Amino acid sequence: MTTARSSGDASAGPRPPAHLRTVRPDGTPVYGHPTRLGSPPVLVTRIDVDADHPHLPPGHRHAHDFLVLVYVERGGGTVSLNGQDTPLRAGDVHAVPPGQAIDSAALADLDHCLAWSVAFTPDAVPSLASVSPLAWGHHPHLALFALTALPAGASANVPEADRPRWSAWLTELSDELSEPGRLGAREAASAVLTRILIGAARLAPSAPAPPDPLVTRVFDEIEETFRDPVSAADVARALGYTAGYLTTVVRERTGRTLLEWITERRMTEVRRMLRDTDLPLGVVAARTGLRDATYLVRRFKDRYGITPDRWRRSERV
């Protein structure tokens, strides 16, 4: 849901394009979060179907490797998430976890819809920056993002009296991101995003779905071993499964493959170490299950579109 024009960031220069990370066996492309140095990893898109009718190729099915929160300000319609028709109503908040497939062609069928899309990675929020991605589903700020919930993700509806506040939050976030060089803009954007996530979490069901036992075992094994040079086959073998079977099951239940979860856990730790320490890349690689500094640089650049050294400098501006 990041294909219409972005509102409020003209002064920040052209929006960096999302980079293609991989293509799944079924042909679905998976895009990584665009990187704009000096700015938090957040993109706000204002989707106005009446003014900015999205012209998308038929069957443009794609997925993201980042989190997306969608708020419907007015209008409605239906979009396809993971092959399931998902209704959109005024006031709806939809949490789309990483890996969920979106059929963008369905956007053309929306009826007078005005919506906001917030695409972000946990680095954008201080309280989430050092949290393992394997624990996202249990973090209170991400209560609406259910990693093992229904294939289409989770949604809630904002009470009518609170909707002006949501529109104001999103407008403020867009404004802060439009001038990343302004004093305190990064901190202000993180603060507004935190308020939005807390607002979404308060709308989540008070009794979340019980964790999936197999996914829990997989995540526990990854958490215990990701610092070593283990593969998806090693994790599957430790749990008594073949890599092919476990990869298929994990993708069906979480939207990501077993290898993608191992990589996500490693890259979260790499980002934490780059941000919080001055350790050389060789040491960072050795402590995150990667072979050496050269391999780390290649994987980091493939993932985020920039080198780890440039990313580290941008985080310390």
KAVEN-V276798 format. One record per residue. RES is the residue in three letters. SS is DSSP state (h for helix, s for strand, l for the rest). PHI is phi as a letter, one per 20 degrees, with the letter a starting at -180 (NA if undefined). OMEGA is omega in whole degrees, 0 to 359 (none if undefined). Layout:
<<RES & SS & PHI & OMEGA> <RES & SS & PHI & OMEGA>>
This chain:
<<MET & l & NA & 182> <THR & l & c & 189> <THR & l & d & 178> <ALA & l & e & 185> <ARG & l & f & 177> <SER & l & e & 180> <SER & l & e & 167> <GLY & l & n & 180> <ASP & l & c & 181> <ALA & h & f & 182> <SER & h & f & 181> <ALA & h & e & 180> <GLY & l & n & 182> <PRO & l & f & 177> <ARG & l & f & 178> <PRO & l & f & 182> <PRO & l & f & 172> <ALA & l & f & 182> <HIS & s & d & 181> <LEU & s & f & 181> <ARG & s & e & 182> <THR & s & a & 175> <VAL & s & c & 182> <ARG & l & f & 180> <PRO & l & g & 180> <ASP & l & e & 178> <GLY & l & n & 180> <THR & l & f & 176> <PRO & s & f & 178> <VAL & s & d & 185> <TYR & s & d & 175> <GLY & s & e & 182> <HIS & l & f & 177> <PRO & l & f & 181> <THR & l & d & 173> <ARG & l & c & 186> <LEU & l & g & 179> <GLY & l & n & 180> <SER & l & d & 176> <PRO & l & f & 181> <PRO & l & f & 180> <VAL & s & c & 173> <LEU & s & c & 178> <VAL & s & d & 179> <THR & s & c & 175> <ARG & s & e & 185> <ILE & s & e & 178> <ASP & s & d & 185> <VAL & l & f & 181> <ASP & l & f & 184> <ALA & l & e & 188> <ASP & l & c & 185> <HIS & l & g & 183> <PRO & l & f & 176> <HIS & l & d & 186> <LEU & l & c & 178> <PRO & l & f & 179> <PRO & l & g & 177> <GLY & l & m & 181> <HIS & l & f & 180> <ARG & s & e & 180> <HIS & s & b & 177> <ALA & s & c & 179> <HIS & s & d & 174> <ASP & l & d & 180> <PHE & l & c & 181> <LEU & s & e & 178> <VAL & s & c & 175> <LEU & s & d & 183> <VAL & s & d & 176> <TYR & s & d & 180> <VAL & s & e & 183> <GLU & s & e & 176> <ARG & s & b & 179> <GLY & s & m & 181> <GLY & s & r & 182> <GLY & s & q & 182> <THR & s & b & 171> <VAL & s & c & 181> <SER & s & d & 177> <LEU & s & c & 182> <ASN & l & l & 177> <GLY & l & n & 180> <GLN & s & d & 176> <ASP & s & f & 182> <THR & s & d & 181> <PRO & s & f & 175> <LEU & s & d & 178> <ARG & l & c & 177> <ALA & l & g & 180> <GLY & l & n & 180> <ASP & s & f & 170> <VAL & s & d & 181> <HIS & s & d & 175> <ALA & s & d & 181> <VAL & s & d & 181> <PRO & l & f & 175> <PRO & l & g & 175> <GLY & l & n & 180> <GLN & l & f & 182> <ALA & l & e & 181> <ILE & s & d & 176> <ASP & s & e & 186> <SER & h & f & 180> <ALA & h & g & 181> <ALA & h & f & 179> <LEU & h & f & 181> <ALA & h & f & 182> <ASP & h & e & 181> <LEU & l & f & 186> <ASP & s & d & 177> <HIS & s & l & 187> <CYS & s & e & 170> <LEU & s & c & 185> <ALA & s & c & 176> <TRP & s & c & 175> <SER & s & c & 177> <VAL & s & d & 179> <ALA & s & d & 186> <PHE & s & b & 169> <THR & l & d & 184> <PRO & h & g & 177> <ASP & h & g & 183> <ALA & h & f & 184> <VAL & l & c & 183> <PRO & l & g & 183> <SER & l & f & 182> <LEU & l & d & 191> <ALA & l & g & 183> <SER & l & d & 180> <VAL & l & e & 176> <SER & l & f & 176> <PRO & h & f & 178> <LEU & h & f & 180> <ALA & h & d & 181> <TRP & h & g & 184> <GLY & h & f & 181> <HIS & h & d & 181> <HIS & l & f & 184> <PRO & h & f & 180> <HIS & h & f & 181> <LEU & h & d & 185> <ALA & l & f & 181> <LEU & l & e & 178> <PHE & l & e & 182> <ALA & l & e & 185> <LEU & l & f & 182> <THR & l & d & 180> <ALA & l & e & 181> <LEU & l & f & 182> <PRO & l & g & 182> <ALA & l & e & 180> <GLY & l & n & 185> <ALA & s & c & 180> <SER & s & b & 177> <ALA & s & b & 180> <ASN & s & c & 180> <VAL & l & f & 176> <PRO & l & g & 186> <GLU & h & g & 182> <ALA & h & f & 183> <ASP & h & e & 185> <ARG & h & f & 176> <PRO & h & g & 179> <ARG & h & f & 178> <TRP & h & f & 178> <SER & h & f & 179> <ALA & h & f & 178> <TRP & h & g & 184> <LEU & h & f & 176> <THR & h & f & 179> <GLU & h & f & 179> <LEU & h & f & 178> <SER & h & f & 180> <ASP & h & f & 180> <GLU & h & f & 180> <LEU & h & f & 182> <SER & h & f & 179> <GLU & l & c & 185> <PRO & l & f & 180> <GLY & l & e & 181> <ARG & l & f & 182> <LEU & l & g & 176> <GLY & l & m & 184> <ALA & h & f & 181> <ARG & h & f & 180> <GLU & h & f & 180> <ALA & h & f & 179> <ALA & h & f & 178> <SER & h & f & 180> <ALA & h & f & 180> <VAL & h & f & 178> <LEU & h & f & 177> <THR & h & f & 178> <ARG & h & f & 180> <ILE & h & f & 181> <LEU & h & f & 177> <ILE & h & f & 177> <GLY & h & f & 178> <ALA & h & f & 181> <ALA & h & f & 180> <ARG & h & f & 178> <LEU & h & e & 183> <ALA & l & f & 177> <PRO & l & g & 182> <SER & l & f & 179> <ALA & l & d & 183> <PRO & l & f & 179> <ALA & l & f & 179> <PRO & l & f & 181> <PRO & l & f & 177> <ASP & l & f & 185> <PRO & h & g & 181> <LEU & h & f & 179> <VAL & h & f & 178> <THR & h & f & 178> <ARG & h & f & 179> <VAL & h & f & 182> <PHE & h & f & 178> <ASP & h & f & 180> <GLU & h & f & 178> <ILE & h & f & 181> <GLU & h & f & 182> <GLU & h & f & 191> <THR & h & c & 189> <PHE & l & f & 179> <ARG & l & f & 176> <ASP & l & e & 181> <PRO & l & f & 180> <VAL & l & e & 178> <SER & l & d & 175> <ALA & h & f & 179> <ALA & h & f & 179> <ASP & h & f & 179> <VAL & h & f & 180> <ALA & h & f & 181> <ARG & h & f & 180> <ALA & h & f & 181> <LEU & h & e & 176> <GLY & l & n & 180> <TYR & l & c & 170> <THR & l & e & 181> <ALA & h & f & 181> <GLY & h & f & 180> <TYR & h & f & 184> <LEU & h & f & 177> <THR & h & g & 180> <THR & h & f & 182> <VAL & h & f & 181> <VAL & h & f & 178> <ARG & h & f & 181> <GLU & h & f & 187> <ARG & h & e & 183> <THR & h & c & 182> <GLY & l & n & 180> <ARG & l & c & 178> <THR & l & e & 177> <LEU & h & g & 179> <LEU & h & f & 179> <GLU & h & f & 178> <TRP & h & f & 177> <ILE & h & f & 180> <THR & h & f & 180> <GLU & h & f & 180> <ARG & h & f & 179> <ARG & h & f & 184> <MET & h & f & 174> <THR & h & f & 178> <GLU & h & f & 176> <VAL & h & g & 180> <ARG & h & f & 179> <ARG & h & f & 182> <MET & h & f & 177> <LEU & h & f & 183> <ARG & h & f & 191> <ASP & h & d & 182> <THR & l & c & 175> <ASP & l & d & 182> <LEU & l & f & 178> <PRO & l & f & 186> <LEU & h & f & 179> <GLY & h & f & 179> <VAL & h & f & 178> <VAL & h & g & 179> <ALA & h & f & 182> <ALA & h & f & 183> <ARG & l & e & 180> <THR & l & c & 175> <GLY & l & m & 180> <LEU & l & e & 192> <ARG & l & f & 184> <ASP & l & a & 183> <ALA & h & f & 181> <THR & h & f & 179> <TYR & h & f & 178> <LEU & h & g & 180> <VAL & h & g & 181> <ARG & h & f & 180> <ARG & h & f & 181> <PHE & h & f & 181> <LYS & h & f & 176> <ASP & h & f & 185> <ARG & h & f & 189> <TYR & h & d & 176> <GLY & l & n & 178> <ILE & l & c & 179> <THR & l & f & 178> <PRO & h & f & 178> <ASP & h & f & 178> <ARG & h & f & 179> <TRP & h & f & 180> <ARG & h & f & 180> <ARG & h & f & 182> <SER & h & f & 180> <GLU & h & f & 183> <ARG & l & d & 178> <VAL & l & f & none>>
